[in-house]
Amino acid sequence: MNNRNLVICDREEGYAEAFALFLMKKKELAFQVQVCKGIEQVQAMMQEHPIDILLIGGTYPAAERRKLKAREIFLLTGSGKTEADSAEIAVYKYQSGEAILAEIIRRCSEHEDGDGLFIRTVKAGRVRIIGLFSPVHRSGETSYGLKLGQELAVSENVLYLNMEIYGGIGGYFPEEGHTLADVLYYSRQESGNIGLILTTLVKHMGGLDYLLPVRVSEDVKAVEAREWISVIRQIAEQSIYDVIILDIDEGLREVYELLRVCTEIHVLTARDTMAKAKLLQMEEEMHLLGYDDLKKKIVKKEPAA
C-alpha cells in the first residue's frame, strides 16, 4: 500500500512547519507530510492527486475553504470564534502535537481501513523480545536496558517498557507523560490497534521509544501475567517495533510465566558472593518449578564498571 498524504496549510508558516516536523519524526506514521503556503497551492496539489488528510487554518475565509477537497479536513482553530463547516472537523491548534495527532487518528480510524493511513507494521522477521531480569537489586538493570535500547535503535525500531514495581519516575524518566498503565487500559478495553495508540503515547530517548513506568506500585502488583503477555503480544503483532525490551521486576505476579514470552533473557552477572548466590538460587528455582526452558534463554552480561 502506498503512503497516504497529509497536507498542512496555515497562515502561520512557522506553526505549519513545526507541526510538520513533529509528524515527520513519528516513524510509525505511514503518510507523507507536506506544507502549503496558501489555498492556491492546496488547489494545485488537488489537481495532481487526491489529498487524504488536510489541516487548514481557521483564518482562511469559509468560502475559500469550501473549494478544498480531502478525505478528511481538520480546521485548525485558535479560538472558539471560528466555526467549522459541515465537512470540517475543528481542532484547537495550540494544544500539544500529541493531542492533535490523537484526534486525527481517532477520526480517521473510524473508517474501515483507517489503520492503513498510519501504522507501518511490515517487519523483516520475528520480533525480538528481550527480558531484563535479576534477583539482585541495584544491578544497573535499568541503565543497561536504556543503553542497550539506544544502541539497537540505531538500526532497528525499539520500544523499552519498564515493568518494575518502582520504576523511578523523575530519575531516568520525566515526571509527566503517559505510562505503561495507559497501554494496559487500552489493551483491556480492546479499543483499537495498540500499535496505532502507541504513536500518541510513547516518548523518545534518542532513537529509542519508551513509556513511563506505572506510577502506583499496587497497580503493577495487581496485573496478572496473562495481561502482560496479552499486551506484549499485541504490541509485537500490531506495531512497527522490531525489538521490545522488557525491564521485568522479580515482584511481578507469575513472573516466570511472563519471562516465557521473551526470546532472550539478559541477566547481569555479579562479582560479590551474595549476589552470585542469589543468581544460583534463581536458576535452581527455575529447575525445581519446571522452567528449564527459561535457563536456555539466559544471556549473562557483565555489569557496567
C-alpha positions as a printed Julia matrix, in Angstrom:
305×3 Matrix{Float64}:
   0.0     0.0    0.0
   1.4     3.4   -0.98
   1.79    6.07   1.65
  -1.15    8.43   2.01
  -0.58   12.16   2.29
  -1.26   14.79   4.93
  -1.22   18.46   3.93
  -0.9    21.39   6.35
  -1.91   24.9    5.25
  -1.91   27.72   7.78
  -1.13   31.43   7.58
   1.29   30.92  10.49
   4.01   29.32   8.39
   6.19   28.7   11.43
   3.38   26.78  13.08
   2.74   24.67   9.98
   6.43   23.84   9.56
   6.86   22.99  13.26
   3.86   20.65  13.27
   5.04   19.02  10.04
   8.44   18.4   11.64
   6.73   16.87  14.68
   4.77   14.48  12.44
   7.79   13.52  10.34
   9.63   12.42  13.49
   6.85    9.89  14.13
   8.34    6.95  12.29
   5.19    4.93  12.98
   3.14    7.09  10.66
   2.62    5.86   7.11
   1.77    9.12   5.39
   3.77   11.8    3.64
   3.6    15.28   5.17
   3.55   18.41   3.01
   3.2    22.1    3.88
   1.37   24.55   1.6
   1.79   28.33   1.9
  -1.71   29.19   0.69
  -5.03   27.86  -0.53
  -3.95   28.25  -4.16
  -1.1    25.82  -3.56
  -3.51   23.32  -1.98
  -5.82   23.62  -5.01
  -2.92   22.99  -7.37
  -1.96   19.92  -5.36
  -5.56   18.65  -5.57
  -5.29   18.69  -9.37
  -2.24   16.41  -9.25
  -3.51   13.81  -6.76
  -6.19   13.42  -4.07
  -5.45   14.68  -0.57
  -6.12   12.21   2.22
  -5.85   14.49   5.25
  -5.92   18.29   5.15
  -5.2    20.57   8.11
  -6.4    24.04   7.13
  -6.03   27.24   9.15
  -9.24   28.73  10.5
  -8.24   32.25   9.44
  -8.93   31.44   5.8
 -12.47   32.52   4.76
 -15.07   29.76   4.84
 -15.99   30.4    1.19
 -12.38   29.68   0.15
 -12.12   26.62   2.37
 -15.23   25.1    0.78
 -13.36   24.83  -2.52
 -10.93   22.38  -0.95
 -11.47   18.63  -1.07
  -9.86   15.91   1.02
 -10.77   12.61   2.58
 -10.7    14.3    5.99
 -10.47   18.06   6.63
  -9.41   19.37  10.03
  -9.93   23.05  10.78
  -7.09   24.48  12.88
  -8.77   26.93  15.25
  -7.1    29.44  17.52
 -10.23   30.39  19.43
 -13.84   29.37  19.86
 -14.98   32.04  17.39
 -14.07   30.09  14.26
 -16.97   27.98  13.05
 -16.26   24.75  11.19
 -18.14   23.93   8.01
 -20.13   20.67   7.91
 -17.23   18.99   6.04
 -14.65   20.15   8.58
 -13.59   18.84  11.99
 -12.5    21.62  14.33
  -9.35   21.02  16.37
  -7.65   23.56  18.64
  -4.27   24.28  17.08
  -2.38   25.41  20.19
  -2.65   22.18  22.17
   0.13   19.59  22.17
   1.12   17.85  18.96
   0.27   14.51  20.59
  -3.28   15.7   21.33
  -3.85   16.89  17.75
  -2.43   13.66  16.36
  -4.64   11.61  18.69
  -7.72   13.41  17.35
  -6.65   12.86  13.74
  -6.08    9.16  14.4
  -9.36    8.8   16.28
 -11.38   10.38  13.48
  -9.65    8.62  10.61
  -9.69    5.25  12.35
 -13.48    5.32  12.26
 -13.1     4.34   8.59
 -12.9     0.65   7.83
  -9.34    0.96   6.51
  -8.28    3.74   8.88
  -5.33    1.83  10.33
  -3.76    1.74   6.88
  -3.38    5.52   6.97
  -0.98    5.37   9.82
   0.84    2.36  11.11
   3.69    0.61   9.35
   3.72   -2.96  10.63
   5.86   -4.66   7.98
   8.81   -6.27   9.74
  11.8    -8.1    8.37
  11.35  -11.07  10.69
  10.28  -12.25  14.11
  10.07   -9.62  16.84
  12.92   -9.89  19.31
  11.65   -9.64  22.91
  14.49   -9.05  25.36
  13.67   -9.54  29.02
  15.92   -7.91  31.64
  15.67   -9.83  34.9
  17.7   -10.35  38.03
  17.06  -11.21  41.7
  19.99   -8.94  42.58
  18.94   -5.41  43.49
  20.81   -2.32  42.27
  22.49   -4.29  39.49
  22.19   -1.43  36.98
  19.45   -3.21  35.04
  17.56   -0.06  34.0
  20.65    1.85  32.83
  21.78   -1.27  30.97
  18.36   -1.61  29.29
  18.22    2.01  28.19
  21.76    1.91  26.83
  21.07   -1.37  25.01
  17.86    0.07  23.58
  19.58    3.21  22.28
  22.32    1.13  20.66
  19.83   -1.18  18.92
  17.67    1.79  17.88
  20.42    2.99  15.53
  19.34    0.32  13.02
  16.0    -1.03  14.33
  12.7     0.17  15.77
  12.97   -0.42  19.51
  10.48    0.01  22.37
  11.57   -0.06  26.03
   8.99   -0.89  28.7
   9.88   -0.52  32.37
   7.78   -3.07  34.3
   9.38   -2.51  37.7
   7.19   -2.04  40.76
   9.09    1.17  41.48
  10.22    2.33  38.04
  11.78    5.57  39.17
   9.79    8.34  37.53
  11.83   11.51  37.98
  15.1     9.6   37.72
  15.79    8.28  34.23
  12.28    9.26  33.2
  10.44   12.62  33.17
   7.66   13.19  35.66
   4.93   13.94  33.12
   3.57   11.77  30.34
   1.63    8.66  29.52
   2.61    5.49  31.37
   2.52    1.77  30.74
  -0.79    1.79  32.65
  -2.4     3.62  29.71
  -1.4     0.84  27.31
  -2.71   -1.79  29.74
  -6.01    0.1   29.85
  -6.38    0.19  26.06
  -5.4    -3.46  25.85
  -8.09   -4.45  28.35
 -10.71   -2.38  26.55
  -9.78   -3.88  23.18
 -10.49   -0.38  21.9
  -8.34   -0.4   18.81
  -4.97   -1.17  17.35
  -2.36   -0.93  20.12
   0.31   -0.07  17.57
  -1.77    2.89  16.45
  -2.42    4.02  20.02
   1.29    3.88  20.83
   2.01    6.61  18.27
   0.36    9.11  20.62
   1.75    7.7   23.89
   5.47    6.97  23.5
   8.3     9.28  24.44
  11.71    9.3   22.8
  15.24    8.98  24.15
  17.35    9.49  21.08
  16.1     6.89  18.62
  14.64    4.75  21.41
  10.91    4.81  22.11
   9.7     4.24  25.66
   6.77    4.61  28.03
   6.94    5.89  31.59
   6.66    3.23  34.32
   3.34    2.76  36.12
   3.1     5.38  38.87
   1.38    3.33  41.61
   3.18    0.2   42.8
  -0.05   -1.57  43.82
  -1.31   -1.21  40.25
   1.75   -3.08  38.95
   1.39   -5.82  41.55
  -2.25   -6.36  40.57
  -1.5    -7.11  36.91
  -1.65  -10.82  36.11
   0.91  -12.46  33.85
  -1.72  -13.21  31.2
  -2.46   -9.46  30.94
   1.21   -8.58  30.49
   1.59  -11.34  27.91
  -1.51  -10.17  26.03
  -0.36   -6.55  25.73
   3.19   -7.58  24.75
   1.86   -9.83  22.01
  -0.45   -7.09  20.76
   2.48   -4.69  20.55
   4.61   -7.3   18.76
   1.87   -8.05  16.22
   0.39   -4.59  15.65
   3.28   -2.13  15.96
   6.38   -1.21  13.97
   8.79   -2.45  16.63
  11.45   -4.98  15.71
  12.72   -5.17  19.31
  10.8    -4.87  22.59
  12.87   -4.57  25.78
  11.07   -5.56  28.99
  12.62   -4.39  32.27
  11.0    -7.02  34.49
  10.64   -6.86  38.29
  11.0   -10.03  40.36
   7.89   -9.0   42.32
   5.5    -9.31  39.38
   2.84  -11.99  39.58
   3.76  -15.3   37.91
   6.99  -13.73  36.76
   8.37  -16.94  35.24
   5.29  -17.27  33.03
   5.88  -13.71  31.88
   9.53  -14.47  31.13
   8.41  -17.25  28.8
   7.2   -14.65  26.28
  10.79  -13.41  25.92
  13.02  -14.64  23.12
  16.06  -13.99  25.32
  16.64  -13.06  28.96
  19.55  -10.78  29.84
  20.87  -11.3   33.36
  23.6    -9.03  34.68
  26.29  -11.11  36.35
  27.62  -10.12  39.75
  31.04  -10.02  41.37
  30.21  -10.36  45.09
  29.47  -13.68  46.79
  25.93  -12.85  47.95
  24.83  -11.7   44.51
  26.28  -14.83  42.91
  24.38  -16.94  45.45
  21.1   -15.21  44.54
  21.65  -15.86  40.84
  22.42  -19.51  41.54
  19.28  -19.81  43.67
  17.22  -18.32  40.84
  18.49  -20.89  38.35
  17.86  -23.74  40.8
  14.35  -22.45  41.42
  13.65  -22.36  37.68
  14.62  -26.03  37.51
  12.53  -27.03  40.54
   9.43  -25.23  39.21
   9.73  -26.69  35.73
  11.13  -23.67  33.93
  14.29  -25.16  32.46
  13.28  -23.6   29.13
  14.0   -20.19  30.68
  17.51  -21.2   31.64
  18.24  -21.86  27.97
  17.22  -18.27  27.11
  19.53  -16.64  29.67
  22.27  -14.43  28.26
  24.67  -13.35  31.01
  26.03   -9.82  30.72
  28.78   -8.03  32.6
  27.52   -5.09  34.68
  28.82   -1.62  33.94
  32.13   -0.87  35.6
